[in-house]
Amino acid sequence: MTTETRRQHRLLMVAALSSIITALLLIAAKTAAWLMTGSVSLLASLVDSVMDSLASLINFFAIRYSLVPPDEEHRFGHGKAEALAGLGQAVFIAGSSIFLIQQSALKLMDPQPIE
């Protein structure tokens, strides 16, 4: 493996880790704001940030695995891990949309004033 390739792999891992850290910071801020207000729009934004953090975590492990060089069982490398990560992200997005639809319906049936 060349020095340039190692550098690119390292940059990919740093970018993936930075994405996780950013998402976790946003989760903390949005959780505090949601707990103070009870706003469904803040809850939706919070759920979006949670999904982003899970997607970032999945991407981190998929990137790490896809960077493993080819071996006897995987002659063309491990790049398919990234496609499987995309499938996992789609499942998380579908789950979050169902959760938000449920929460919105509950608020519509029993509205509460925002404080």
A tleap script that builds the chain and sets N, CA, C and O, in Angstrom:
source leaprc.protein.ff14SB
mol = sequence {
  NMET THR THR GLU THR ARG ARG GLN HIE ARG
  LEU LEU MET VAL ALA ALA LEU SER SER ILE
  ILE THR ALA LEU LEU LEU ILE ALA ALA LYS
  THR ALA ALA TRP LEU MET THR GLY SER VAL
  SER LEU LEU ALA SER LEU VAL ASP SER VAL
  MET ASP SER LEU ALA SER LEU ILE ASN PHE
  PHE ALA ILE ARG TYR SER LEU VAL PRO PRO
  ASP GLU GLU HIE ARG PHE GLY HIE GLY LYS
  ALA GLU ALA LEU ALA GLY LEU GLY GLN ALA
  VAL PHE ILE ALA GLY SER SER ILE PHE LEU
  ILE GLN GLN SER ALA LEU LYS LEU MET ASP
  PRO GLN PRO ILE CGLU
}
set mol.1.N position { 0.854 -1.177 0.000 }
set mol.1.CA position { 0.000 0.000 0.000 }
set mol.1.C position { 0.897 1.236 0.000 }
set mol.1.O position { 1.846 1.332 0.778 }
set mol.2.N position { 0.585 2.162 -0.871 }
set mol.2.CA position { 1.405 3.364 -0.985 }
set mol.2.C position { 1.099 4.348 0.140 }
set mol.2.O position { 0.089 4.240 0.836 }
set mol.3.N position { 1.993 5.295 0.290 }
set mol.3.CA position { 1.803 6.339 1.309 }
set mol.3.C position { 0.555 7.160 1.009 }
set mol.3.O position { -0.183 7.528 1.922 }
set mol.4.N position { 0.319 7.444 -0.259 }
set mol.4.CA position { -0.863 8.229 -0.648 }
set mol.4.C position { -2.153 7.473 -0.318 }
set mol.4.O position { -3.123 8.067 0.151 }
set mol.5.N position { -2.157 6.173 -0.562 }
set mol.5.CA position { -3.341 5.364 -0.256 }
set mol.5.C position { -3.599 5.338 1.242 }
set mol.5.O position { -4.744 5.466 1.675 }
set mol.6.N position { -2.546 5.175 2.037 }
set mol.6.CA position { -2.706 5.198 3.502 }
set mol.6.C position { -3.262 6.544 3.959 }
set mol.6.O position { -4.124 6.609 4.836 }
set mol.7.N position { -2.756 7.614 3.352 }
set mol.7.CA position { -3.230 8.965 3.700 }
set mol.7.C position { -4.712 9.115 3.376 }
set mol.7.O position { -5.468 9.663 4.179 }
set mol.8.N position { -5.132 8.637 2.215 }
set mol.8.CA position { -6.539 8.711 1.831 }
set mol.8.C position { -7.415 7.888 2.771 }
set mol.8.O position { -8.501 8.328 3.148 }
set mol.9.N position { -6.957 6.703 3.150 }
set mol.9.CA position { -7.719 5.864 4.090 }
set mol.9.C position { -7.862 6.563 5.442 }
set mol.9.O position { -8.929 6.546 6.055 }
set mol.10.N position { -6.771 7.174 5.889 }
set mol.10.CA position { -6.810 7.888 7.166 }
set mol.10.C position { -7.788 9.058 7.109 }
set mol.10.O position { -8.547 9.281 8.052 }
set mol.11.N position { -7.772 9.804 6.010 }
set mol.11.CA position { -8.693 10.931 5.854 }
set mol.11.C position { -10.150 10.459 5.831 }
set mol.11.O position { -11.022 11.115 6.400 }
set mol.12.N position { -10.415 9.330 5.178 }
set mol.12.CA position { -11.768 8.773 5.177 }
set mol.12.C position { -12.231 8.446 6.591 }
set mol.12.O position { -13.366 8.744 6.963 }
set mol.13.N position { -11.358 7.839 7.371 }
set mol.13.CA position { -11.714 7.471 8.736 }
set mol.13.C position { -11.912 8.710 9.615 }
set mol.13.O position { -12.818 8.740 10.448 }
set mol.14.N position { -11.077 9.721 9.433 }
set mol.14.CA position { -11.224 10.973 10.205 }
set mol.14.C position { -12.546 11.656 9.851 }
set mol.14.O position { -13.237 12.162 10.734 }
set mol.15.N position { -12.894 11.672 8.582 }
set mol.15.CA position { -14.156 12.282 8.157 }
set mol.15.C position { -15.349 11.526 8.737 }
set mol.15.O position { -16.312 12.141 9.195 }
set mol.16.N position { -15.289 10.206 8.719 }
set mol.16.CA position { -16.389 9.404 9.273 }
set mol.16.C position { -16.519 9.630 10.774 }
set mol.16.O position { -17.631 9.755 11.286 }
set mol.17.N position { -15.408 9.684 11.475 }
set mol.17.CA position { -15.438 9.916 12.925 }
set mol.17.C position { -15.931 11.327 13.247 }
set mol.17.O position { -16.673 11.521 14.210 }
set mol.18.N position { -15.525 12.305 12.451 }
set mol.18.CA position { -15.991 13.686 12.655 }
set mol.18.C position { -17.504 13.784 12.475 }
set mol.18.O position { -18.167 14.543 13.181 }
set mol.19.N position { -18.038 13.032 11.549 }
set mol.19.CA position { -19.479 13.011 11.320 }
set mol.19.C position { -20.221 12.476 12.540 }
set mol.19.O position { -21.270 13.000 12.913 }
set mol.20.N position { -19.679 11.439 13.156 }
set mol.20.CA position { -20.297 10.866 14.362 }
set mol.20.C position { -20.278 11.883 15.501 }
set mol.20.O position { -21.290 12.082 16.173 }
set mol.21.N position { -19.148 12.514 15.713 }
set mol.21.CA position { -19.015 13.483 16.814 }
set mol.21.C position { -19.952 14.661 16.618 }
set mol.21.O position { -20.593 15.101 17.573 }
set mol.22.N position { -20.045 15.175 15.411 }
set mol.22.CA position { -20.946 16.291 15.120 }
set mol.22.C position { -22.398 15.911 15.389 }
set mol.22.O position { -23.147 16.677 15.995 }
set mol.23.N position { -22.787 14.730 14.938 }
set mol.23.CA position { -24.163 14.276 15.158 }
set mol.23.C position { -24.467 14.136 16.649 }
set mol.23.O position { -25.565 14.480 17.086 }
set mol.24.N position { -23.521 13.641 17.427 }
set mol.24.CA position { -23.745 13.490 18.874 }
set mol.24.C position { -23.890 14.843 19.567 }
set mol.24.O position { -24.697 14.986 20.485 }
set mol.25.N position { -23.115 15.831 19.132 }
set mol.25.CA position { -23.255 17.175 19.703 }
set mol.25.C position { -24.628 17.773 19.378 }
set mol.25.O position { -25.254 18.402 20.230 }
set mol.26.N position { -25.086 17.573 18.149 }
set mol.26.CA position { -26.414 18.063 17.763 }
set mol.26.C position { -27.512 17.356 18.547 }
set mol.26.O position { -28.506 17.980 18.919 }
set mol.27.N position { -27.346 16.078 18.798 }
set mol.27.CA position { -28.332 15.332 19.583 }
set mol.27.C position { -28.451 15.924 20.980 }
set mol.27.O position { -29.558 16.113 21.485 }
set mol.28.N position { -27.328 16.214 21.600 }
set mol.28.CA position { -27.347 16.779 22.949 }
set mol.28.C position { -28.076 18.126 22.973 }
set mol.28.O position { -28.907 18.366 23.849 }
set mol.29.N position { -27.768 18.995 22.025 }
set mol.29.CA position { -28.392 20.326 21.984 }
set mol.29.C position { -29.890 20.226 21.704 }
set mol.29.O position { -30.689 20.907 22.345 }
set mol.30.N position { -30.268 19.385 20.753 }
set mol.30.CA position { -31.678 19.265 20.385 }
set mol.30.C position { -32.491 18.560 21.467 }
set mol.30.O position { -33.673 18.857 21.644 }
set mol.31.N position { -31.876 17.637 22.185 }
set mol.31.CA position { -32.575 16.978 23.289 }
set mol.31.C position { -32.914 17.999 24.376 }
set mol.31.O position { -34.033 18.020 24.889 }
set mol.32.N position { -31.952 18.833 24.716 }
set mol.32.CA position { -32.191 19.865 25.729 }
set mol.32.C position { -33.311 20.805 25.286 }
set mol.32.O position { -34.196 21.134 26.075 }
set mol.33.N position { -33.272 21.233 24.033 }
set mol.33.CA position { -34.302 22.150 23.535 }
set mol.33.C position { -35.664 21.479 23.507 }
set mol.33.O position { -36.667 22.103 23.855 }
set mol.34.N position { -35.715 20.220 23.099 }
set mol.34.CA position { -36.997 19.507 23.044 }
set mol.34.C position { -37.571 19.301 24.450 }
set mol.34.O position { -38.773 19.462 24.661 }
set mol.35.N position { -36.716 18.946 25.404 }
set mol.35.CA position { -37.194 18.748 26.773 }
set mol.35.C position { -37.730 20.040 27.372 }
set mol.35.O position { -38.643 20.007 28.197 }
set mol.36.N position { -37.178 21.168 26.968 }
set mol.36.CA position { -37.645 22.462 27.484 }
set mol.36.C position { -38.952 22.906 26.839 }
set mol.36.O position { -39.739 23.613 27.470 }
set mol.37.N position { -39.199 22.502 25.582 }
set mol.37.CA position { -40.367 23.014 24.866 }
set mol.37.C position { -41.439 21.972 24.580 }
set mol.37.O position { -42.624 22.306 24.547 }
set mol.38.N position { -41.053 20.725 24.376 }
set mol.38.CA position { -42.020 19.694 23.995 }
set mol.38.C position { -42.501 19.826 22.557 }
set mol.38.O position { -43.503 19.214 22.186 }
set mol.39.N position { -41.815 20.604 21.751 }
set mol.39.CA position { -42.203 20.868 20.375 }
set mol.39.C position { -41.993 19.637 19.490 }
set mol.39.O position { -40.943 18.997 19.542 }
set mol.40.N position { -43.009 19.311 18.673 }
set mol.40.CA position { -42.903 18.174 17.761 }
set mol.40.C position { -41.882 18.463 16.670 }
set mol.40.O position { -41.189 17.549 16.222 }
set mol.41.N position { -41.776 19.707 16.237 }
set mol.41.CA position { -40.785 20.020 15.208 }
set mol.41.C position { -39.364 19.828 15.742 }
set mol.41.O position { -38.483 19.378 15.009 }
set mol.42.N position { -39.138 20.165 17.012 }
set mol.42.CA position { -37.830 19.889 17.606 }
set mol.42.C position { -37.609 18.394 17.764 }
set mol.42.O position { -36.496 17.904 17.576 }
set mol.43.N position { -38.670 17.664 18.109 }
set mol.43.CA position { -38.569 16.210 18.203 }
set mol.43.C position { -38.208 15.622 16.842 }
set mol.43.O position { -37.380 14.715 16.755 }
set mol.44.N position { -38.826 16.136 15.785 }
set mol.44.CA position { -38.516 15.651 14.436 }
set mol.44.C position { -37.054 15.926 14.092 }
set mol.44.O position { -36.375 15.077 13.515 }
set mol.45.N position { -36.581 17.100 14.446 }
set mol.45.CA position { -35.186 17.434 14.195 }
set mol.45.C position { -34.251 16.563 15.022 }
set mol.45.O position { -33.188 16.161 14.549 }
set mol.46.N position { -34.648 16.272 16.256 }
set mol.46.CA position { -33.865 15.392 17.125 }
set mol.46.C position { -33.794 13.978 16.544 }
set mol.46.O position { -32.724 13.370 16.500 }
set mol.47.N position { -34.933 13.466 16.102 }
set mol.47.CA position { -34.955 12.128 15.506 }
set mol.47.C position { -34.080 12.102 14.259 }
set mol.47.O position { -33.373 11.125 14.010 }
set mol.48.N position { -34.129 13.174 13.477 }
set mol.48.CA position { -33.275 13.266 12.293 }
set mol.48.C position { -31.802 13.206 12.683 }
set mol.48.O position { -31.008 12.536 12.023 }
set mol.49.N position { -31.445 13.896 13.739 }
set mol.49.CA position { -30.054 13.872 14.196 }
set mol.49.C position { -29.653 12.498 14.724 }
set mol.49.O position { -28.521 12.059 14.523 }
set mol.50.N position { -30.579 11.822 15.398 }
set mol.50.CA position { -30.297 10.454 15.860 }
set mol.50.C position { -30.071 9.542 14.657 }
set mol.50.O position { -29.153 8.721 14.651 }
set mol.51.N position { -30.913 9.694 13.643 }
set mol.51.CA position { -30.735 8.886 12.429 }
set mol.51.C position { -29.400 9.215 11.749 }
set mol.51.O position { -28.718 8.327 11.238 }
set mol.52.N position { -29.041 10.495 11.753 }
set mol.52.CA position { -27.749 10.880 11.178 }
set mol.52.C position { -26.601 10.222 11.936 }
set mol.52.O position { -25.639 9.750 11.330 }
set mol.53.N position { -26.706 10.191 13.272 }
set mol.53.CA position { -25.622 9.585 14.053 }
set mol.53.C position { -25.543 8.078 13.804 }
set mol.53.O position { -24.449 7.521 13.704 }
set mol.54.N position { -26.699 7.419 13.706 }
set mol.54.CA position { -26.688 5.987 13.408 }
set mol.54.C position { -26.150 5.719 12.006 }
set mol.54.O position { -25.391 4.774 11.791 }
set mol.55.N position { -26.551 6.559 11.060 }
set mol.55.CA position { -26.032 6.420 9.695 }
set mol.55.C position { -24.527 6.657 9.669 }
set mol.55.O position { -23.798 5.953 8.970 }
set mol.56.N position { -24.063 7.634 10.417 }
set mol.56.CA position { -22.629 7.916 10.476 }
set mol.56.C position { -21.869 6.751 11.106 }
set mol.56.O position { -20.771 6.406 10.671 }
set mol.57.N position { -22.463 6.155 12.129 }
set mol.57.CA position { -21.834 5.001 12.775 }
set mol.57.C position { -21.764 3.813 11.817 }
set mol.57.O position { -20.741 3.133 11.729 }
set mol.58.N position { -22.851 3.577 11.109 }
set mol.58.CA position { -22.860 2.506 10.113 }
set mol.58.C position { -21.809 2.786 9.040 }
set mol.58.O position { -21.065 1.891 8.641 }
set mol.59.N position { -21.755 4.035 8.579 }
set mol.59.CA position { -20.762 4.404 7.561 }
set mol.59.C position { -19.340 4.205 8.062 }
set mol.59.O position { -18.474 3.737 7.322 }
set mol.60.N position { -19.102 4.559 9.315 }
set mol.60.CA position { -17.768 4.409 9.883 }
set mol.60.C position { -17.307 2.955 9.790 }
set mol.60.O position { -16.204 2.673 9.323 }
set mol.61.N position { -18.165 2.035 10.241 }
set mol.61.CA position { -17.776 0.618 10.212 }
set mol.61.C position { -17.738 0.075 8.784 }
set mol.61.O position { -16.900 -0.768 8.464 }
set mol.62.N position { -18.636 0.550 7.928 }
set mol.62.CA position { -18.623 0.099 6.531 }
set mol.62.C position { -17.355 0.572 5.823 }
set mol.62.O position { -16.747 -0.184 5.066 }
set mol.63.N position { -16.958 1.810 6.065 }
set mol.63.CA position { -15.734 2.332 5.451 }
set mol.63.C position { -14.530 1.562 5.969 }
set mol.63.O position { -13.647 1.173 5.205 }
set mol.64.N position { -14.511 1.350 7.272 }
set mol.64.CA position { -13.388 0.615 7.863 }
set mol.64.C position { -13.273 -0.780 7.254 }
set mol.64.O position { -12.174 -1.235 6.938 }
set mol.65.N position { -14.397 -1.449 7.092 }
set mol.65.CA position { -14.395 -2.793 6.525 }
set mol.65.C position { -14.063 -2.771 5.036 }
set mol.65.O position { -13.337 -3.634 4.544 }
set mol.66.N position { -14.595 -1.785 4.324 }
set mol.66.CA position { -14.354 -1.732 2.867 }
set mol.66.C position { -12.904 -1.425 2.529 }
set mol.66.O position { -12.461 -1.715 1.418 }
set mol.67.N position { -12.154 -0.844 3.462 }
set mol.67.CA position { -10.750 -0.529 3.223 }
set mol.67.C position { -9.821 -1.726 3.437 }
set mol.67.O position { -8.626 -1.648 3.153 }
set mol.68.N position { -10.375 -2.828 3.938 }
set mol.68.CA position { -9.562 -4.042 4.105 }
set mol.68.C position { -9.171 -4.526 2.711 }
set mol.68.O position { -10.026 -4.623 1.830 }
set mol.69.N position { -7.894 -4.830 2.500 }
set mol.69.CA position { -7.458 -5.264 1.166 }
set mol.69.C position { -8.078 -6.611 0.767 }
set mol.69.O position { -8.516 -7.372 1.629 }
set mol.70.N position { -8.113 -6.900 -0.537 }
set mol.70.CA position { -8.649 -8.189 -1.006 }
set mol.70.C position { -7.925 -9.365 -0.353 }
set mol.70.O position { -6.744 -9.283 -0.016 }
set mol.71.N position { -8.662 -10.455 -0.184 }
set mol.71.CA position { -8.077 -11.673 0.369 }
set mol.71.C position { -8.588 -12.872 -0.426 }
set mol.71.O position { -9.199 -12.704 -1.482 }
set mol.72.N position { -8.342 -14.064 0.073 }
set mol.72.CA position { -8.740 -15.281 -0.639 }
set mol.72.C position { -10.256 -15.347 -0.881 }
set mol.72.O position { -10.695 -15.741 -1.961 }
set mol.73.N position { -11.043 -14.966 0.113 }
set mol.73.CA position { -12.500 -15.060 0.004 }
set mol.73.C position { -13.118 -13.864 -0.711 }
set mol.73.O position { -14.226 -13.967 -1.238 }
set mol.74.N position { -12.432 -12.751 -0.736 }
set mol.74.CA position { -12.936 -11.517 -1.345 }
set mol.74.C position { -11.897 -10.998 -2.325 }
set mol.74.O position { -11.169 -10.051 -2.028 }
set mol.75.N position { -11.832 -11.620 -3.488 }
set mol.75.CA position { -10.782 -11.296 -4.461 }
set mol.75.C position { -10.857 -9.862 -4.960 }
set mol.75.O position { -9.839 -9.297 -5.360 }
set mol.76.N position { -12.044 -9.261 -4.944 }
set mol.76.CA position { -12.206 -7.898 -5.458 }
set mol.76.C position { -12.333 -6.876 -4.332 }
set mol.76.O position { -12.717 -5.732 -4.572 }
set mol.77.N position { -12.017 -7.279 -3.122 }
set mol.77.CA position { -12.065 -6.360 -1.985 }
set mol.77.C position { -13.365 -6.467 -1.212 }
set mol.77.O position { -14.150 -7.395 -1.406 }
set mol.78.N position { -13.574 -5.512 -0.343 }
set mol.78.CA position { -14.718 -5.510 0.569 }
set mol.78.C position { -15.641 -4.320 0.341 }
set mol.78.O position { -16.352 -3.905 1.257 }
set mol.79.N position { -15.639 -3.773 -0.854 }
set mol.79.CA position { -16.396 -2.564 -1.168 }
set mol.79.C position { -17.902 -2.697 -1.050 }
set mol.79.O position { -18.594 -1.692 -0.885 }
set mol.80.N position { -18.433 -3.921 -1.130 }
set mol.80.CA position { -19.882 -4.129 -1.024 }
set mol.80.C position { -20.412 -3.746 0.353 }
set mol.80.O position { -21.617 -3.558 0.522 }
set mol.81.N position { -19.532 -3.629 1.329 }
set mol.81.CA position { -19.963 -3.238 2.676 }
set mol.81.C position { -20.657 -1.881 2.648 }
set mol.81.O position { -21.572 -1.632 3.434 }
set mol.82.N position { -20.230 -1.016 1.759 }
set mol.82.CA position { -20.839 0.310 1.678 }
set mol.82.C position { -22.274 0.232 1.161 }
set mol.82.O position { -23.131 0.995 1.608 }
set mol.83.N position { -22.546 -0.677 0.227 }
set mol.83.CA position { -23.913 -0.853 -0.271 }
set mol.83.C position { -24.814 -1.405 0.829 }
set mol.83.O position { -25.964 -0.985 0.957 }
set mol.84.N position { -24.306 -2.330 1.614 }
set mol.84.CA position { -25.083 -2.864 2.740 }
set mol.84.C position { -25.332 -1.790 3.794 }
set mol.84.O position { -26.383 -1.779 4.434 }
set mol.85.N position { -24.386 -0.903 3.974 }
set mol.85.CA position { -24.580 0.210 4.906 }
set mol.85.C position { -25.720 1.108 4.432 }
set mol.85.O position { -26.502 1.603 5.243 }
set mol.86.N position { -25.814 1.317 3.131 }
set mol.86.CA position { -26.919 2.111 2.576 }
set mol.86.C position { -28.264 1.465 2.849 }
set mol.86.O position { -29.241 2.154 3.143 }
set mol.87.N position { -28.317 0.149 2.755 }
set mol.87.CA position { -29.554 -0.575 3.075 }
set mol.87.C position { -29.919 -0.387 4.545 }
set mol.87.O position { -31.084 -0.161 4.872 }
set mol.88.N position { -28.943 -0.477 5.416 }
set mol.88.CA position { -29.190 -0.258 6.842 }
set mol.88.C position { -29.706 1.138 7.125 }
set mol.88.O position { -30.593 1.320 7.959 }
set mol.89.N position { -29.157 2.120 6.436 }
set mol.89.CA position { -29.613 3.496 6.612 }
set mol.89.C position { -31.057 3.661 6.156 }
set mol.89.O position { -31.828 4.389 6.782 }
set mol.90.N position { -31.424 2.994 5.076 }
set mol.90.CA position { -32.804 3.067 4.587 }
set mol.90.C position { -33.772 2.513 5.619 }
set mol.90.O position { -34.863 3.055 5.795 }
set mol.91.N position { -33.394 1.450 6.297 }
set mol.91.CA position { -34.242 0.861 7.346 }
set mol.91.C position { -34.405 1.851 8.498 }
set mol.91.O position { -35.513 2.031 9.004 }
set mol.92.N position { -33.316 2.495 8.917 }
set mol.92.CA position { -33.407 3.483 9.994 }
set mol.92.C position { -34.301 4.659 9.607 }
set mol.92.O position { -35.086 5.133 10.428 }
set mol.93.N position { -34.194 5.127 8.388 }
set mol.93.CA position { -35.010 6.254 7.927 }
set mol.93.C position { -36.486 5.872 7.922 }
set mol.93.O position { -37.334 6.665 8.332 }
set mol.94.N position { -36.799 4.662 7.459 }
set mol.94.CA position { -38.200 4.210 7.452 }
set mol.94.C position { -38.736 4.128 8.884 }
set mol.94.O position { -39.870 4.531 9.146 }
set mol.95.N position { -37.935 3.614 9.799 }
set mol.95.CA position { -38.363 3.530 11.193 }
set mol.95.C position { -38.595 4.894 11.814 }
set mol.95.O position { -39.561 5.084 12.553 }
set mol.96.N position { -37.723 5.842 11.524 }
set mol.96.CA position { -37.894 7.181 12.095 }
set mol.96.C position { -39.125 7.868 11.526 }
set mol.96.O position { -39.794 8.618 12.236 }
set mol.97.N position { -39.434 7.625 10.263 }
set mol.97.CA position { -40.626 8.253 9.681 }
set mol.97.C position { -41.889 7.700 10.323 }
set mol.97.O position { -42.834 8.449 10.568 }
set mol.98.N position { -41.920 6.415 10.597 }
set mol.98.CA position { -43.079 5.820 11.278 }
set mol.98.C position { -43.231 6.416 12.673 }
set mol.98.O position { -44.343 6.737 13.092 }
set mol.99.N position { -42.120 6.566 13.393 }
set mol.99.CA position { -42.159 7.156 14.736 }
set mol.99.C position { -42.684 8.589 14.690 }
set mol.99.O position { -43.511 8.968 15.520 }
set mol.100.N position { -42.216 9.386 13.736 }
set mol.100.CA position { -42.645 10.782 13.649 }
set mol.100.C position { -44.104 10.904 13.237 }
set mol.100.O position { -44.804 11.796 13.716 }
set mol.101.N position { -44.570 10.036 12.369 }
set mol.101.CA position { -45.990 10.036 11.997 }
set mol.101.C position { -46.839 9.739 13.229 }
set mol.101.O position { -47.862 10.386 13.452 }
set mol.102.N position { -46.420 8.767 14.022 }
set mol.102.CA position { -47.154 8.422 15.250 }
set mol.102.C position { -47.186 9.613 16.214 }
set mol.102.O position { -48.247 9.959 16.734 }
set mol.103.N position { -46.035 10.237 16.453 }
set mol.103.CA position { -45.986 11.369 17.379 }
set mol.103.C position { -46.809 12.553 16.878 }
set mol.103.O position { -47.463 13.232 17.670 }
set mol.104.N position { -46.782 12.802 15.585 }
set mol.104.CA position { -47.573 13.902 15.019 }
set mol.104.C position { -49.065 13.631 15.167 }
set mol.104.O position { -49.830 14.540 15.487 }
set mol.105.N position { -49.481 12.401 14.939 }
set mol.105.CA position { -50.897 12.043 15.084 }
set mol.105.C position { -51.349 12.215 16.529 }
set mol.105.O position { -52.449 12.704 16.787 }
set mol.106.N position { -50.498 11.812 17.468 }
set mol.106.CA position { -50.845 11.985 18.883 }
set mol.106.C position { -50.997 13.456 19.239 }
set mol.106.O position { -51.913 13.814 19.980 }
set mol.107.N position { -50.128 14.311 18.732 }
set mol.107.CA position { -50.216 15.744 19.016 }
set mol.107.C position { -51.438 16.377 18.343 }
set mol.107.O position { -52.027 17.312 18.883 }
set mol.108.N position { -51.816 15.871 17.173 }
set mol.108.CA position { -53.001 16.390 16.506 }
set mol.108.C position { -54.266 16.035 17.261 }
set mol.108.O position { -55.198 16.836 17.344 }
set mol.109.N position { -54.296 14.811 17.821 }
set mol.109.CA position { -55.486 14.374 18.561 }
set mol.109.C position { -55.574 15.017 19.932 }
set mol.109.O position { -56.673 15.222 20.446 }
set mol.110.N position { -54.429 15.339 20.538 }
set mol.110.CA position { -54.410 15.939 21.869 }
set mol.110.C position { -53.386 17.068 21.901 }
set mol.110.O position { -52.303 16.901 22.462 }
set mol.111.N position { -53.716 18.224 21.302 }
set mol.111.CA position { -52.723 19.303 21.224 }
set mol.111.C position { -52.379 19.879 22.592 }
set mol.111.O position { -53.238 20.003 23.465 }
set mol.112.N position { -51.125 20.222 22.759 }
set mol.112.CA position { -50.642 20.838 24.002 }
set mol.112.C position { -49.988 22.157 23.643 }
set mol.112.O position { -49.270 22.237 22.646 }
set mol.113.N position { -50.224 23.194 24.436 }
set mol.113.CA position { -49.553 24.476 24.151 }
set mol.113.C position { -48.048 24.373 24.368 }
set mol.113.O position { -47.588 23.682 25.278 }
set mol.114.N position { -47.294 25.059 23.532 }
set mol.114.CA position { -45.839 25.099 23.676 }
set mol.114.C position { -45.508 26.180 24.677 }
set mol.114.O position { -45.989 27.309 24.574 }
set mol.115.N position { -44.686 25.831 25.644 }
set mol.115.CA position { -44.306 26.780 26.702 }
set mol.115.C position { -42.997 27.444 26.383 }
set mol.115.O position { -42.519 28.273 27.157 }
savepdb mol mol.pdb
quit
